Amino acid sequence: MLAPTVDTNILSVAFRDRSLCTRGGTCVGICPTGAIQIGDDQYPVLDSEKCTSCGKCGRACPGGEVNYHELTQSTFGDIPPANDFDGHVEKSFTAYAENPTMRSGGAGGGVVTALLHDMLKHGDVDGCIVTRMRADKPWLGEPFIARNTTDLLLSQGSRYSVIPLNAIFREIRSSVGRFAIAALPCQVHGYRKAIEEDSVLRERIVVVIGLFCGGALEPYVVEELLQTKGIRLGDIQDFQFRGGSWPGKMRAVMRNNEIRDLHHSNYKDGAYNYFTGMYMAKRCQTCIDGSCEFSDLSISDVWTRDSNGDYKFTAHSRVLCRTALGISVATRAAERGTLKIREVTGDTDHQTHRFQTRRKGLNAPLRVARWARSGIPVPLYDRPTPEATVKERCTEYAVSSCLRATQFHSIRYPLMRFLTSQYAKPLIQLRMWRKKRKYRRNAIRRLRPT
Ligand SMILES: Cc1cc2nc3c(=O)[nH]c(=O)nc-3n(C[C@H](O)[C@H](O)[C@H](O)COP(=O)(O)OP(=O)(O)OC[C@H]3O[C@@H](n4cnc5c(N)ncnc54)[C@H](O)[C@@H]3O)c2cc1C
């Protein structure tokens, strides 16, 4: 029975309020009639002629509500919900892929790709849900199912823009076999809700590898970055968010195979940290899950610095195993010689560092509470707002003001142009100098007798 006029209250939140849509693609993937497609801005588009008003997309949508009690129960069973940034962790490791191509092509240590490769190679799964840049529009990301090592190598690296990963569930529902998924927190929230609706997805997607996430960027970040460098979209064949040697750089691969660096310094110190203040997608600004709490195992970068402020572990990743399955996936990969791991459970040197926890562990919940008081739509969470000092509240307000101001192209574009130009080099150097000085001071303080 077709429903030409659809009640938007039963649909995914995008059809009532786009600011709450994660653009994770769950509604596209769960829709039994193919009534929802992805548009070029990665938001879903509804064909009301095909919609049967079944309400599955609304129930599986993670945009408007993330219930930590329910997600904890469905992921871990009978344990109380965690109330810290890292969530429930059984064991943690630092790791890197034994295969040098996987390691050097990875965002961190190539661990996600190595784990997926290990499961594929040994027949634990038949395919892996991953991402790549589109062949027809290389400035946009898309999901796909990797079925062999060549496919997996194509998926390596982080794509820091919004990608509707779960839209691939449509293909999974019509495929035979068992699959692993590598996903961001909002995509995992969508997956957990979707398997409550669809038992086929539950049977087929058997391992969830989570990615830490400080926030995804608006897809138009790539277009604007290329524009500041005078590069036309049609001139590129690929876009890399972390190309080259670790920690990588944003780069355009031109049609003539020339590779063009798009900013100075590395991706973290010279781009991502600035871009999250200008291009972070609206729904990411109110996401409070930075460590992908509802995965079997979560992977993060290892940004630990030594007393000189230099990175201690280049091309490594950190692995937080949350479930028995997660532990077995990581340890089996090590036993089979795919992954090099070192256990760091309980080692304070390997805790998630303060800056990483601040963005989503503190700023985001404070923003959610403040916006809710002002009547701005925010997702519903069943987690208390953390205690915060006046300084921390001021920081959240300043970051939010920057994000609000840079909604306007006239502010954002010149700022991006400046920050990625050679004129911003002294600014980045000054920031790095201050950072290193802080690390040296902290090291001296630790050495002083108390
Ligand atoms: C938007 C975003 C924000 C992140 N923020 C942080 C952060 O703040 N702190 C931190 O420690 N780590 C963050 N990460 C994770 C980090 O960048 C690495 O992905 C992670 O450490 C794994 O590295 P690796 O070398 O093991 O993975 P690789 O072997 O390089 O594999 C990367 C995997 O990530 C998948 N992937 C890439 N982009 C996306 C995407 N947009 N959506 C879904 N899947 C994707 C690929 O398909 C591939 O399977 C973020 C990742 C993304 C995509």
PDBQT file of the ligand as one rigid body, heavy atoms in Angstrom, charges set to zero:
ROOT
HETATM    1  C1  LIG A 501      35.530  11.873  10.708  1.00  0.00    +0.000 C 
HETATM    2  C2  LIG A 501      36.600  11.216  11.542  1.00  0.00    +0.000 A 
HETATM    3  C3  LIG A 501      37.016  11.813  12.733  1.00  0.00    +0.000 A 
HETATM    4  C4  LIG A 501      37.994  11.204  13.523  1.00  0.00    +0.000 A 
HETATM    5  N1  LIG A 501      38.383  11.823  14.693  1.00  0.00    +0.000 NA
HETATM    6  C5  LIG A 501      39.333  11.238  15.449  1.00  0.00    +0.000 A 
HETATM    7  C6  LIG A 501      39.783  11.854  16.658  1.00  0.00    +0.000 A 
HETATM    8  O1  LIG A 501      39.343  12.945  17.006  1.00  0.00    +0.000 OA
HETATM    9  N2  LIG A 501      40.720  11.206  17.419  1.00  0.00    +0.000 N 
HETATM   10  C7  LIG A 501      41.237   9.993  17.032  1.00  0.00    +0.000 A 
HETATM   11  O2  LIG A 501      42.076   9.450  17.750  1.00  0.00    +0.000 OA
HETATM   12  N3  LIG A 501      40.831   9.397  15.902  1.00  0.00    +0.000 NA
HETATM   13  C8  LIG A 501      39.893   9.982  15.116  1.00  0.00    +0.000 A 
HETATM   14  N4  LIG A 501      39.483   9.365  13.956  1.00  0.00    +0.000 N 
HETATM   15  C9  LIG A 501      39.996   8.011  13.649  1.00  0.00    +0.000 C 
HETATM   16  C10 LIG A 501      41.353   8.056  13.030  1.00  0.00    +0.000 C 
HETATM   17  O3  LIG A 501      41.413   9.093  12.068  1.00  0.00    +0.000 OA
HETATM   18  C11 LIG A 501      41.650   6.721  12.309  1.00  0.00    +0.000 C 
HETATM   19  O4  LIG A 501      40.582   6.409  11.455  1.00  0.00    +0.000 OA
HETATM   20  C12 LIG A 501      41.786   5.583  13.267  1.00  0.00    +0.000 C 
HETATM   21  O5  LIG A 501      42.798   5.853  14.178  1.00  0.00    +0.000 OA
HETATM   22  C13 LIG A 501      42.106   4.283  12.496  1.00  0.00    +0.000 C 
HETATM   23  O6  LIG A 501      43.351   4.394  11.879  1.00  0.00    +0.000 OA
HETATM   24  P1  LIG A 501      43.943   3.139  11.123  1.00  0.00    +0.000 P 
HETATM   25  O7  LIG A 501      45.238   3.517  10.512  1.00  0.00    +0.000 OA
HETATM   26  O8  LIG A 501      43.893   1.961  12.021  1.00  0.00    +0.000 OA
HETATM   27  O9  LIG A 501      42.814   2.912   9.986  1.00  0.00    +0.000 OA
HETATM   28  P2  LIG A 501      42.972   2.561   8.449  1.00  0.00    +0.000 P 
HETATM   29  O10 LIG A 501      43.561   1.228   8.292  1.00  0.00    +0.000 OA
HETATM   30  O11 LIG A 501      43.561   3.707   7.722  1.00  0.00    +0.000 OA
HETATM   31  O12 LIG A 501      41.416   2.431   8.046  1.00  0.00    +0.000 OA
HETATM   32  C14 LIG A 501      40.562   3.541   8.137  1.00  0.00    +0.000 C 
HETATM   33  C15 LIG A 501      39.136   3.043   8.091  1.00  0.00    +0.000 C 
HETATM   34  O13 LIG A 501      38.282   4.151   8.361  1.00  0.00    +0.000 OA
HETATM   35  C16 LIG A 501      37.183   4.111   7.464  1.00  0.00    +0.000 C 
HETATM   36  N5  LIG A 501      36.705   5.476   7.277  1.00  0.00    +0.000 N 
HETATM   37  C17 LIG A 501      37.412   6.531   6.824  1.00  0.00    +0.000 A 
HETATM   38  N6  LIG A 501      36.636   7.626   6.809  1.00  0.00    +0.000 NA
HETATM   39  C18 LIG A 501      35.413   7.254   7.225  1.00  0.00    +0.000 A 
HETATM   40  C19 LIG A 501      34.191   7.939   7.418  1.00  0.00    +0.000 A 
HETATM   41  N7  LIG A 501      34.071   9.263   7.193  1.00  0.00    +0.000 N 
HETATM   42  N8  LIG A 501      33.118   7.242   7.874  1.00  0.00    +0.000 NA
HETATM   43  C20 LIG A 501      33.231   5.915   8.144  1.00  0.00    +0.000 A 
HETATM   44  N9  LIG A 501      34.387   5.205   7.996  1.00  0.00    +0.000 NA
HETATM   45  C21 LIG A 501      35.450   5.883   7.550  1.00  0.00    +0.000 A 
HETATM   46  C22 LIG A 501      37.777   3.543   6.184  1.00  0.00    +0.000 C 
HETATM   47  O14 LIG A 501      36.761   2.986   5.385  1.00  0.00    +0.000 OA
HETATM   48  C23 LIG A 501      38.757   2.480   6.726  1.00  0.00    +0.000 C 
HETATM   49  O15 LIG A 501      38.115   1.264   6.932  1.00  0.00    +0.000 OA
HETATM   50  C24 LIG A 501      38.550   9.968  13.120  1.00  0.00    +0.000 A 
HETATM   51  C25 LIG A 501      38.148   9.382  11.911  1.00  0.00    +0.000 A 
HETATM   52  C26 LIG A 501      37.199   9.991  11.125  1.00  0.00    +0.000 A 
HETATM   53  C27 LIG A 501      36.786   9.343   9.809  1.00  0.00    +0.000 C 
ENDROOT
TORSDOF 0
